[in-house]
Amino acid sequence: MTDLRPTPLTPLHEAAGARLAPFAGWSMPMRFAGTVAEHEAVRVDVGVFDVSHLGTVFVTGSGARDVVAASFTNDPARLGDGDSQYTLCCDERGGIVDDLIVYRLAADRWLAVPNAANTAAVADRLRSRAGEDVEVLDQSADWAILAVQGPRSLSVLHEALTALGGDLDPAAVPHLGIVRTPVGDAEAYVCRTGYTGEVGAELVVPAVSAVGLWQALLVAGATPCGLGARDTLRLEMGYPLHGNDLSTEVLPGEARLGWAVELDRDDFVGRDALVAAREAGPARRLWGLRGTGRRPPRAGMSVLDGDREVGRVTSGSFSPTAGIGVGLALLDASMAPGDRVEVDVRGTPVPFEVVRPPFVERDPKG
C-alpha cells in the first residue's frame, strides 16, 4: 500500500475503519460497514463516495471547444455553458481508450473527468490536438471528487453546503448541469451527474476543502460508501466499466454506445474506423445477463448457447436490489434480448436470459 496514491480523505477513511485496497494505482475505500448495506443506503436514502481517483483535466483557451471536438466522439457544439455530455476517447482503430464526462464551464473553459487509469492518456490526447491558443492542465492532484447519490441526496447536499456557508440549492441545477458554488473558503463545482442510476450530484472540490465537505455530508445524514457498492450499483443499471466492459479492443457499436458517437461532423480521432465499423455492423454486442437465481456470473466466464460458446462475461455480481445474479457480456451479434443462455460458473452451467439493461428501474433525473 505504500506505493499507492492516497486521496485527501484517506486519513478519514482509515480512522473510520474502511477496508482500503489498490485501485488504478490509488488506495481507495472498498467498503465501510459493508457493500450490501452501502448499496441499499444509496437505493433508499443517500450515500457519499470518495471518487477522487477520477481525473480532473481542464482545457482552456479560445480554441478549447475545437480541441475537445477533435479528441472525443460526441459533439460538444451541442453544449451551452453549464452543460455536460457523456463521450468516448477512441484510438485510430476505433477502440475505446476511455469513456468520460465533459463539462462546458464557459466557451473557453472545459473540464474533462476521465477514469483514473486513463487520465494521462486522455490528457495526452487533448494536448496532441491543442495549438498555441489552448492550454491542457491535468490538475487531478489539486482536486477531490465526491459523489452524493440516492433519493435524499440533493436535500442532504443542500444542508451540507449551507453549513459551509453556501447558498446553492442543488435541486435547482438541471440534470447533467454544472454550477460553481462556495464551499467554505473555496469554490467547488456541483455536477448533476452520477454512476448509480439514482438522483445525485458529483462534487469537484479543491483538495484542501474535501475533508470539511465530507464531514458536513456525514453530519447531514449521508452514509459513507466504498467502491464495492459503486460497482454493484452501476452494474444494476447496466453502466459499463472501462477495463471490464470497455477497452481498446471494444468498439462503441459493440458496446451499444453509438449514441455517444457523432460521425456527421469534422474529423476526430478514430472517425474513419468508426464509419467503416458502422457500415460493416458489429460482430458482437454488449448485453445484459439476468439470472433466475442468486448465483452471479463473473468476468471471464464463458457464455454458452448449447455446446457453442457465444461470448464472455465482462462484469457480474449479485444484485442486492433484484435479488438475483446479473452481468454484462460481449456476445455474438446473433444473440439478442430474450435468448436463453448458460454461463459456465466454475464447471456448472447456470441459466441466464439475455436482456437489455437496466436490471432495476431508476430515474437519475429525479
KEKE-3310 file (N, C-alpha, C; in steps of 0.2 Angstrom, whole numbers, plus 5000, padded with zeros to 4 digits):
npx = (5004:5011:5016:5005:4993:4986:4970:4964:4955:4959:4965:4954:4946:4954:4953:4940:4939:4938:4939:4953:4960:4970:4967:4968:4981:4979:4975:4960:4944:4936:4925:4914:4904:4899:4897:4884:4875:4879:4876:4862:4859:4861:4851:4839:4840:4853:4870:4888:4902:4920:4927:4939:4950:4946:4950:4954:4954:4958:4953:4958:4956:4954:4952:4947:4935:4936:4947:4942:4932:4939:4946:4937:4922:4909:4898:4903:4898:4885:4883:4879:4885:4888:4883:4884:4891:4891:4905:4917:4934:4943:4954:4965:4960:4947:4945:4940:4948:4944:4930:4920:4915:4912:4912:4906:4911:4913:4914:4927:4933:4934:4930:4936:4933:4941:4942:4952:4964:4966:4968:4980:4982:4970:4973:4985:4980:4971:4981:4988:4980:4979:4983:4993:4984:4977:4977:4981:4978:4982:4975:4973:4979:4976:4962:4948:4935:4919:4905:4888:4874:4857:4840:4838:4848:4850:4844:4851:4864:4861:4860:4872:4880:4875:4879:4892:4893:4887:4875:4868:4855:4855:4845:4840:4849:4850:4848:4862:4869:4881:4887:4896:4900:4902:4912:4915:4930:4933:4929:4918:4913:4897:4890:4877:4877:4881:4884:4876:4863:4854:4846:4857:4873:4889:4904:4916:4929:4941:4956:4960:4948:4941:4940:4932:4920:4916:4914:4904:4894:4892:4887:4875:4868:4872:4878:4893:4901:4909:4920:4915:4901:4898:4901:4892:4880:4881:4882:4869:4862:4867:4878:4893:4910:4926:4940:4934:4921:4923:4936:4952:4950:4937:4924:4914:4901:4900:4899:4886:4886:4884:4876:4884:4893:4896:4896:4893:4901:4916:4932:4938:4948:4949:4938:4937:4938:4927:4917:4918:4916:4903:4896:4900:4894:4892:4901:4899:4890:4887:4878:4865:4865:4853:4849:4841:4842:4851:4865:4879:4886:4903:4917:4925:4920:4913:4900:4887:4878:4869:4880:4889:4901:4896:4901:4908:4908:4909:4907:4900:4889:4880:4864:4859:4847:4838:4839:4845:4857:4867:4874:4885:4889:4900:4893:4890:4884:4873:4865:4852:4841:4830:4835:4840:4853:4868:4879:4895:4899:4911:4912:4899:4884:4874:4858:4854:4846:4847:4846:4841:4849:4843:4844:4836:4824:4826:4827:4838:4836:4827)
npy = (4994:5006:5012:5017:5029:5041:5048:5065:5062:5050:5048:5050:5039:5029:5031:5028:5015:5009:4997:4997:4996:4993:5002:5006:5011:5019:5021:5015:5017:5002:4997:5002:5000:4989:4981:4978:4984:4997:4999:4997:5009:5019:5016:5018:5029:5039:5040:5043:5044:5043:5048:5052:5047:5049:5058:5076:5087:5101:5111:5125:5141:5150:5141:5130:5122:5117:5108:5099:5094:5088:5078:5069:5058:5062:5077:5092:5104:5105:5109:5121:5134:5127:5115:5097:5082:5064:5055:5048:5043:5038:5027:5026:5015:5014:5009:5009:5020:5027:5031:5045:5060:5076:5093:5109:5123:5137:5146:5146:5137:5121:5106:5090:5074:5060:5042:5035:5026:5030:5044:5050:5046:5052:5066:5067:5065:5076:5086:5084:5088:5102:5119:5134:5142:5135:5128:5113:5106:5094:5093:5085:5082:5092:5093:5085:5073:5070:5059:5061:5052:5046:5044:5055:5063:5076:5085:5082:5086:5100:5104:5101:5110:5122:5123:5125:5138:5140:5144:5137:5128:5112:5105:5114:5114:5108:5091:5084:5096:5109:5119:5132:5134:5142:5133:5133:5142:5141:5137:5126:5114:5109:5095:5088:5074:5056:5039:5029:5027:5033:5049:5062:5070:5075:5081:5092:5097:5108:5101:5104:5107:5096:5088:5095:5096:5082:5078:5087:5082:5069:5073:5078:5067:5058:5041:5034:5027:5013:5008:4996:4995:5005:4998:4988:4995:5002:4992:4986:4995:4993:5001:5003:4998:5004:4994:4983:4980:4989:4993:4996:4986:4985:4991:5006:5003:4990:4990:4995:5009:5019:5030:5039:5044:5055:5055:5063:5075:5086:5079:5068:5059:5042:5042:5038:5024:5021:5025:5015:5004:5005:5004:4991:4984:4977:4964:4958:4961:4971:4965:4963:4950:4941:4933:4918:4914:4916:4915:4922:4928:4929:4940:4935:4922:4909:4911:4901:4894:4881:4869:4878:4891:4908:4920:4930:4934:4950:4958:4955:4951:4948:4955:4966:4973:4967:4954:4943:4935:4945:4952:4958:4955:4952:4947:4936:4943:4937:4934:4940:4951:4941:4929:4913:4907:4899:4901:4896:4893:4890:4877:4873:4873:4888:4895:4909:4924:4933:4951:4968:4980:4992:4982:4985:4998:5015:5033:5044:5058:5063)
npz = (5000:5002:4990:4984:4979:4989:4993:4997:5007:5013:5026:5034:5030:5035:5048:5051:5049:5037:5023:5014:4997:4983:4968:4952:4954:4966:4983:4989:4997:4998:5006:5019:5031:5025:5009:5004:5013:5011:4997:4998:5006:4996:4987:4994:5002:5005:5000:5001:4991:4990:4976:4971:4964:4951:4936:4934:4922:4914:4901:4892:4884:4868:4858:4864:4863:4850:4852:4861:4853:4843:4849:4855:4854:4854:4851:4855:4852:4854:4867:4880:4891:4907:4904:4901:4894:4890:4883:4872:4871:4858:4850:4834:4828:4832:4844:4862:4872:4883:4893:4897:4906:4899:4903:4900:4905:4902:4886:4883:4893:4898:4906:4908:4914:4916:4918:4932:4928:4915:4914:4911:4897:4891:4894:4887:4874:4872:4873:4861:4852:4854:4850:4850:4856:4866:4882:4891:4906:4918:4933:4943:4955:4963:4966:4973:4971:4976:4977:4979:4981:4979:4984:4994:4991:4986:4995:5007:5002:5000:5014:5019:5011:5015:5028:5026:5022:5010:4997:4987:4980:4976:4970:4961:4950:4934:4928:4922:4922:4928:4941:4948:4965:4982:4994:5010:5012:4999:4981:4973:4961:4957:4950:4941:4940:4939:4944:4947:4944:4952:4958:4961:4964:4958:4966:4962:4970:4978:4984:4997:5003:5004:5016:5025:5018:5016:5030:5033:5025:5030:5043:5039:5036:5026:5021:5022:5008:4999:4985:4981:4983:4974:4962:4961:4961:4949:4940:4941:4934:4922:4917:4909:4913:4911:4907:4911:4904:4893:4882:4873:4864:4861:4851:4850:4844:4847:4860:4862:4862:4852:4852:4858:4849:4836:4820:4810:4807:4808:4807:4820:4831:4826:4819:4805:4806:4814:4805:4795:4803:4807:4795:4792:4802:4819:4825:4837:4853:4868:4880:4893:4906:4914:4929:4935:4947:4963:4960:4954:4938:4933:4928:4914:4912:4902:4890:4885:4871:4870:4865:4860:4862:4864:4869:4882:4899:4905:4916:4932:4946:4961:4962:4974:4975:4965:4969:4962:4952:4941:4925:4913:4896:4882:4867:4853:4838:4834:4845:4855:4865:4875:4872:4878:4888:4895:4908:4911:4926:4936:4931:4932:4923:4922:4921:4911:4905:4891:4891:4889:4898:4910:4925:4936:4938:4938:4940:4936:4934:4943)
capx = (5000:5015:5017:4998:4992:4981:4966:4964:4951:4962:4966:4947:4944:4957:4951:4933:4939:4936:4944:4956:4963:4973:4963:4971:4986:4976:4972:4953:4940:4931:4919:4914:4900:4898:4894:4876:4872:4880:4872:4855:4858:4860:4845:4833:4842:4858:4877:4893:4908:4926:4930:4945:4954:4945:4954:4952:4958:4955:4955:4956:4958:4949:4950:4946:4929:4938:4951:4938:4928:4944:4948:4932:4917:4902:4899:4902:4895:4878:4883:4880:4888:4884:4880:4889:4889:4895:4908:4922:4940:4945:4961:4964:4956:4940:4944:4939:4953:4941:4923:4921:4910:4915:4908:4907:4911:4912:4916:4934:4935:4931:4933:4935:4934:4942:4944:4959:4969:4966:4969:4986:4980:4966:4976:4989:4976:4969:4987:4990:4976:4979:4988:4996:4978:4974:4981:4978:4981:4979:4975:4970:4982:4973:4955:4945:4928:4914:4898:4882:4869:4852:4834:4838:4855:4850:4842:4857:4869:4859:4861:4880:4883:4873:4883:4899:4892:4885:4868:4866:4850:4857:4839:4839:4854:4847:4851:4868:4871:4886:4887:4901:4897:4906:4912:4920:4934:4935:4924:4918:4908:4892:4888:4871:4879:4882:4886:4872:4856:4850:4847:4863:4877:4896:4906:4923:4931:4948:4958:4961:4942:4937:4938:4926:4914:4915:4912:4897:4889:4891:4883:4869:4865:4875:4881:4900:4901:4915:4919:4912:4894:4898:4901:4885:4875:4882:4880:4862:4860:4870:4883:4899:4916:4932:4944:4930:4916:4926:4944:4954:4948:4930:4922:4907:4895:4899:4897:4880:4887:4884:4873:4889:4897:4893:4900:4892:4904:4923:4937:4941:4952:4945:4931:4936:4937:4921:4912:4919:4913:4896:4894:4900:4890:4896:4902:4897:4887:4887:4871:4864:4863:4848:4849:4835:4843:4856:4872:4881:4891:4909:4921:4929:4916:4910:4893:4886:4871:4870:4888:4893:4902:4894:4904:4912:4905:4914:4906:4895:4888:4874:4861:4856:4840:4834:4840:4847:4864:4866:4880:4886:4893:4900:4890:4890:4879:4867:4862:4848:4837:4825:4838:4842:4860:4870:4886:4899:4901:4916:4911:4892:4880:4869:4854:4853:4842:4850:4842:4844:4849:4845:4841:4832:4822:4828:4827:4843:4834:4823)
capy = (5000:5012:5015:5019:5036:5042:5054:5069:5059:5043:5048:5049:5033:5024:5032:5025:5008:5007:4992:5000:4992:4996:5003:5010:5015:5023:5017:5018:5013:4997:4997:5004:4995:4983:4983:4977:4989:5004:4998:4999:5015:5023:5015:5020:5035:5044:5038:5048:5041:5047:5045:5057:5044:5051:5064:5082:5089:5107:5114:5132:5145:5152:5135:5124:5118:5113:5103:5094:5090:5084:5072:5064:5056:5066:5084:5097:5110:5105:5111:5128:5135:5124:5108:5091:5076:5058:5055:5042:5044:5032:5027:5027:5009:5015:5006:5014:5022:5029:5034:5051:5066:5083:5099:5116:5129:5143:5145:5145:5133:5115:5101:5083:5069:5053:5037:5035:5023:5033:5051:5053:5045:5057:5072:5067:5066:5083:5091:5082:5092:5109:5123:5139:5146:5131:5125:5107:5105:5089:5096:5079:5082:5098:5092:5079:5072:5066:5058:5060:5048:5042:5048:5061:5066:5084:5089:5082:5090:5107:5105:5102:5116:5128:5123:5128:5145:5141:5146:5134:5123:5108:5103:5119:5113:5103:5085:5085:5103:5110:5125:5133:5137:5142:5128:5136:5147:5140:5136:5119:5113:5104:5092:5084:5068:5051:5032:5024:5027:5037:5056:5064:5075:5074:5087:5093:5102:5109:5095:5107:5108:5090:5085:5098:5094:5075:5078:5090:5077:5064:5076:5079:5061:5053:5035:5033:5021:5012:5007:4989:4997:5009:4994:4984:5000:5004:4985:4985:5000:4991:5005:4999:5000:5003:4989:4977:4980:4993:4993:4997:4980:4985:4997:5009:5000:4983:4992:4999:5016:5023:5036:5044:5045:5059:5054:5068:5082:5086:5074:5067:5053:5036:5043:5034:5017:5020:5025:5008:4999:5006:5001:4983:4981:4974:4956:4956:4967:4970:4964:4960:4943:4941:4926:4915:4913:4921:4914:4928:4927:4933:4942:4930:4916:4908:4911:4896:4893:4874:4867:4884:4897:4914:4926:4930:4939:4956:4961:4951:4951:4948:4961:4967:4976:4962:4948:4938:4936:4949:4953:4961:4950:4953:4941:4936:4948:4933:4934:4946:4950:4936:4922:4909:4905:4897:4903:4891:4895:4885:4870:4871:4878:4891:4898:4916:4927:4939:4956:4975:4983:4991:4977:4989:5004:5021:5039:5049:5065:5065)
capz = (5000:5002:4984:4981:4979:4994:4991:5003:5013:5015:5034:5037:5029:5039:5055:5051:5049:5030:5020:5008:4993:4977:4963:4947:4957:4971:4989:4989:5001:4995:5009:5026:5035:5021:5002:5003:5017:5007:4991:5000:5008:4991:4983:4998:5006:5002:5001:4998:4989:4988:4969:4970:4959:4944:4934:4933:4917:4912:4894:4892:4878:4863:4854:4868:4861:4844:4854:4864:4847:4839:4854:4858:4849:4854:4848:4861:4849:4857:4874:4882:4897:4912:4901:4900:4890:4890:4877:4872:4868:4854:4846:4827:4826:4835:4851:4867:4876:4889:4892:4902:4905:4898:4905:4897:4910:4898:4879:4883:4898:4899:4911:4907:4920:4914:4923:4935:4924:4909:4914:4907:4890:4889:4894:4881:4868:4872:4871:4854:4847:4856:4847:4855:4859:4871:4887:4894:4913:4922:4939:4947:4962:4966:4967:4975:4969:4980:4973:4983:4977:4982:4984:4998:4990:4985:5001:5011:5000:5002:5021:5020:5008:5019:5034:5024:5020:5003:4997:4981:4981:4971:4966:4955:4945:4930:4926:4918:4923:4932:4943:4953:4972:4988:4999:5015:5009:4992:4977:4970:4955:4958:4944:4942:4936:4944:4941:4951:4942:4957:4959:4964:4961:4959:4968:4961:4976:4980:4989:5004:5006:5004:5022:5028:5014:5018:5036:5033:5022:5035:5048:5037:5036:5021:5023:5018:5004:4995:4978:4980:4982:4967:4957:4961:4959:4941:4936:4941:4929:4915:4915:4908:4917:4907:4910:4911:4898:4888:4882:4866:4860:4860:4848:4853:4842:4850:4867:4861:4864:4846:4853:4860:4843:4831:4814:4804:4809:4806:4809:4826:4831:4826:4815:4799:4808:4816:4800:4792:4808:4807:4788:4792:4808:4824:4826:4844:4856:4875:4883:4900:4908:4920:4931:4938:4954:4966:4958:4949:4933:4935:4922:4911:4912:4896:4889:4880:4868:4869:4866:4857:4866:4861:4872:4888:4904:4906:4923:4935:4953:4964:4963:4980:4974:4962:4972:4958:4948:4934:4922:4906:4892:4875:4864:4846:4836:4833:4851:4856:4871:4875:4871:4884:4888:4901:4910:4914:4933:4939:4929:4932:4918:4926:4916:4911:4900:4888:4892:4888:4904:4917:4929:4940:4935:4942:4936:4939:4933:4949)
cpx = (5004:5016:5010:4997:4986:4976:4966:4960:4954:4963:4959:4945:4947:4955:4944:4933:4938:4941:4946:4960:4965:4968:4966:4977:4985:4975:4965:4949:4935:4925:4920:4911:4899:4895:4887:4873:4873:4876:4864:4854:4857:4854:4839:4834:4847:4865:4882:4899:4914:4928:4935:4950:4953:4949:4951:4956:4954:4958:4953:4959:4953:4947:4949:4940:4932:4943:4947:4934:4933:4947:4943:4926:4911:4903:4898:4899:4887:4877:4883:4884:4884:4881:4886:4887:4894:4898:4913:4928:4942:4951:4959:4960:4949:4940:4944:4944:4950:4934:4923:4915:4914:4910:4910:4906:4910:4915:4923:4937:4931:4934:4931:4937:4934:4942:4951:4964:4970:4967:4974:4985:4976:4969:4981:4985:4974:4975:4989:4986:4976:4985:4990:4990:4975:4979:4977:4981:4978:4980:4972:4972:4979:4966:4953:4938:4924:4907:4893:4876:4863:4846:4834:4845:4855:4848:4848:4863:4868:4861:4868:4883:4881:4877:4890:4898:4889:4877:4864:4861:4852:4851:4837:4844:4851:4851:4856:4871:4877:4886:4892:4898:4902:4906:4917:4923:4936:4929:4924:4913:4903:4889:4882:4872:4880:4883:4882:4865:4851:4851:4853:4867:4885:4899:4914:4925:4938:4950:4958:4954:4938:4935:4932:4920:4912:4911:4905:4892:4887:4886:4876:4865:4867:4878:4888:4900:4908:4914:4916:4904:4893:4898:4895:4880:4875:4880:4873:4859:4862:4875:4889:4905:4922:4937:4941:4926:4919:4933:4945:4952:4941:4928:4915:4901:4894:4897:4890:4880:4887:4881:4878:4894:4893:4898:4899:4895:4912:4927:4938:4944:4948:4939:4931:4935:4930:4915:4912:4915:4905:4893:4894:4896:4894:4896:4899:4894:4887:4880:4871:4863:4859:4847:4842:4836:4849:4863:4874:4886:4897:4913:4925:4926:4913:4903:4891:4878:4872:4877:4892:4894:4900:4897:4907:4908:4911:4913:4900:4895:4881:4871:4857:4848:4836:4834:4842:4854:4863:4873:4880:4891:4894:4898:4890:4884:4873:4863:4858:4844:4831:4828:4840:4849:4862:4877:4889:4902:4905:4914:4903:4888:4874:4865:4854:4849:4846:4845:4845:4843:4845:4841:4836:4830:4823:4828:4832:4841:4830:4816)
cpy = (5006:5015:5017:5026:5037:5048:5059:5067:5052:5043:5047:5042:5028:5025:5028:5018:5005:5002:4996:4995:4995:4996:5008:5014:5019:5018:5020:5014:5008:4996:4999:4999:4988:4984:4983:4983:4996:5004:5000:5006:5020:5022:5018:5027:5040:5041:5043:5043:5045:5044:5050:5054:5046:5057:5070:5086:5095:5109:5121:5136:5146:5146:5129:5119:5114:5107:5097:5090:5086:5078:5067:5063:5060:5073:5089:5104:5111:5108:5119:5128:5131:5117:5103:5086:5070:5057:5049:5045:5038:5032:5027:5021:5009:5012:5011:5015:5024:5031:5039:5056:5072:5088:5105:5121:5135:5141:5143:5141:5127:5110:5094:5079:5062:5048:5037:5033:5026:5041:5054:5052:5051:5064:5073:5068:5073:5088:5090:5086:5099:5113:5128:5142:5142:5128:5119:5106:5100:5091:5091:5080:5087:5098:5086:5079:5068:5065:5057:5058:5045:5047:5055:5065:5074:5088:5088:5086:5098:5108:5106:5108:5122:5128:5125:5135:5146:5142:5142:5129:5118:5105:5108:5118:5107:5097:5086:5092:5103:5117:5126:5137:5137:5136:5130:5142:5146:5139:5129:5119:5107:5102:5087:5078:5062:5044:5027:5023:5031:5045:5057:5069:5073:5081:5088:5099:5102:5104:5098:5108:5102:5087:5088:5097:5087:5075:5082:5086:5071:5067:5077:5073:5056:5047:5035:5027:5020:5010:5000:4991:5001:5004:4990:4989:5001:4998:4984:4990:4998:4996:5002:5002:4999:4999:4983:4976:4984:4993:4995:4992:4980:4992:5000:5005:4993:4984:4995:5006:5021:5029:5042:5046:5049:5059:5060:5075:5081:5081:5074:5060:5047:5036:5039:5027:5016:5021:5018:5003:4999:5003:4993:4980:4977:4967:4954:4962:4965:4970:4962:4953:4943:4934:4924:4914:4918:4920:4918:4925:4931:4934:4936:4923:4915:4908:4906:4896:4885:4872:4873:4889:4903:4920:4925:4936:4944:4959:4956:4951:4949:4955:4962:4969:4971:4955:4942:4940:4940:4950:4956:4956:4953:4947:4942:4940:4944:4933:4941:4945:4945:4929:4919:4906:4902:4900:4898:4894:4890:4878:4868:4876:4881:4895:4906:4918:4933:4945:4963:4978:4990:4985:4979:4995:5010:5027:5044:5056:5068:5067)
cpz = (5000:4996:4980:4983:4984:4991:4997:5009:5016:5023:5037:5036:5034:5046:5056:5050:5042:5027:5014:5004:4987:4972:4958:4950:4963:4977:4990:4994:4997:4999:5016:5031:5031:5014:5001:5007:5013:5001:4993:5002:5002:4987:4987:5001:5003:5005:4998:4997:4988:4981:4967:4965:4952:4942:4933:4928:4914:4905:4893:4886:4873:4859:4858:4866:4855:4847:4857:4858:4844:4843:4855:4853:4849:4852:4853:4858:4852:4864:4875:4888:4903:4910:4901:4896:4891:4883:4877:4869:4865:4851:4838:4824:4828:4841:4856:4872:4883:4888:4898:4901:4904:4900:4902:4903:4907:4891:4879:4889:4899:4904:4909:4913:4918:4920:4925:4931:4918:4908:4910:4900:4888:4889:4888:4874:4867:4870:4864:4849:4849:4852:4853:4859:4865:4876:4890:4901:4916:4929:4945:4954:4966:4968:4969:4972:4974:4976:4979:4979:4981:4982:4988:4997:4990:4991:5006:5009:5001:5009:5022:5017:5012:5025:5033:5021:5013:5003:4990:4983:4975:4967:4960:4949:4940:4929:4921:4918:4928:4934:4948:4959:4977:4992:5004:5012:5002:4988:4974:4965:4958:4952:4945:4938:4941:4940:4944:4949:4947:4956:4963:4961:4962:4960:4966:4965:4977:4985:4996:5007:5006:5011:5025:5024:5016:5025:5037:5030:5027:5041:5046:5035:5030:5024:5019:5014:5000:4988:4976:4979:4975:4961:4956:4959:4951:4937:4936:4936:4922:4913:4914:4912:4912:4911:4911:4905:4892:4888:4874:4861:4858:4857:4851:4850:4845:4857:4867:4864:4858:4847:4856:4855:4838:4825:4809:4806:4807:4810:4817:4826:4831:4821:4809:4801:4810:4811:4796:4797:4808:4800:4788:4797:4813:4824:4832:4847:4864:4877:4890:4901:4914:4922:4934:4945:4957:4964:4953:4944:4936:4928:4920:4909:4905:4896:4884:4878:4866:4870:4863:4861:4862:4864:4878:4893:4905:4913:4926:4943:4955:4965:4969:4980:4971:4965:4968:4955:4942:4932:4916:4903:4885:4871:4857:4844:4834:4839:4852:4862:4870:4874:4878:4883:4894:4902:4913:4921:4937:4937:4929:4927:4922:4921:4917:4905:4897:4888:4890:4895:4904:4919:4934:4937:4940:4937:4939:4938:4939:4947)
residu = (MET:THR:ASP:LEU:ARG:PRO:THR:PRO:LEU:THR:PRO:LEU:HIS:GLU:ALA:ALA:GLY:ALA:ARG:LEU:ALA:PRO:PHE:ALA:GLY:TRP:SER:MET:PRO:MET:ARG:PHE:ALA:GLY:THR:VAL:ALA:GLU:HIS:GLU:ALA:VAL:ARG:VAL:ASP:VAL:GLY:VAL:PHE:ASP:VAL:SER:HIS:LEU:GLY:THR:VAL:PHE:VAL:THR:GLY:SER:GLY:ALA:ARG:ASP:VAL:VAL:ALA:ALA:SER:PHE:THR:ASN:ASP:PRO:ALA:ARG:LEU:GLY:ASP:GLY:ASP:SER:GLN:TYR:THR:LEU:CYS:CYS:ASP:GLU:ARG:GLY:GLY:ILE:VAL:ASP:ASP:LEU:ILE:VAL:TYR:ARG:LEU:ALA:ALA:ASP:ARG:TRP:LEU:ALA:VAL:PRO:ASN:ALA:ALA:ASN:THR:ALA:ALA:VAL:ALA:ASP:ARG:LEU:ARG:SER:ARG:ALA:GLY:GLU:ASP:VAL:GLU:VAL:LEU:ASP:GLN:SER:ALA:ASP:TRP:ALA:ILE:LEU:ALA:VAL:GLN:GLY:PRO:ARG:SER:LEU:SER:VAL:LEU:HIS:GLU:ALA:LEU:THR:ALA:LEU:GLY:GLY:ASP:LEU:ASP:PRO:ALA:ALA:VAL:PRO:HIS:LEU:GLY:ILE:VAL:ARG:THR:PRO:VAL:GLY:ASP:ALA:GLU:ALA:TYR:VAL:CYS:ARG:THR:GLY:TYR:THR:GLY:GLU:VAL:GLY:ALA:GLU:LEU:VAL:VAL:PRO:ALA:VAL:SER:ALA:VAL:GLY:LEU:TRP:GLN:ALA:LEU:LEU:VAL:ALA:GLY:ALA:THR:PRO:CYS:GLY:LEU:GLY:ALA:ARG:ASP:THR:LEU:ARG:LEU:GLU:MET:GLY:TYR:PRO:LEU:HIS:GLY:ASN:ASP:LEU:SER:THR:GLU:VAL:LEU:PRO:GLY:GLU:ALA:ARG:LEU:GLY:TRP:ALA:VAL:GLU:LEU:ASP:ARG:ASP:ASP:PHE:VAL:GLY:ARG:ASP:ALA:LEU:VAL:ALA:ALA:ARG:GLU:ALA:GLY:PRO:ALA:ARG:ARG:LEU:TRP:GLY:LEU:ARG:GLY:THR:GLY:ARG:ARG:PRO:PRO:ARG:ALA:GLY:MET:SER:VAL:LEU:ASP:GLY:ASP:ARG:GLU:VAL:GLY:ARG:VAL:THR:SER:GLY:SER:PHE:SER:PRO:THR:ALA:GLY:ILE:GLY:VAL:GLY:LEU:ALA:LEU:LEU:ASP:ALA:SER:MET:ALA:PRO:GLY:ASP:ARG:VAL:GLU:VAL:ASP:VAL:ARG:GLY:THR:PRO:VAL:PRO:PHE:GLU:VAL:VAL:ARG:PRO:PRO:PHE:VAL:GLU:ARG:ASP:PRO:LYS:GLY)
# end
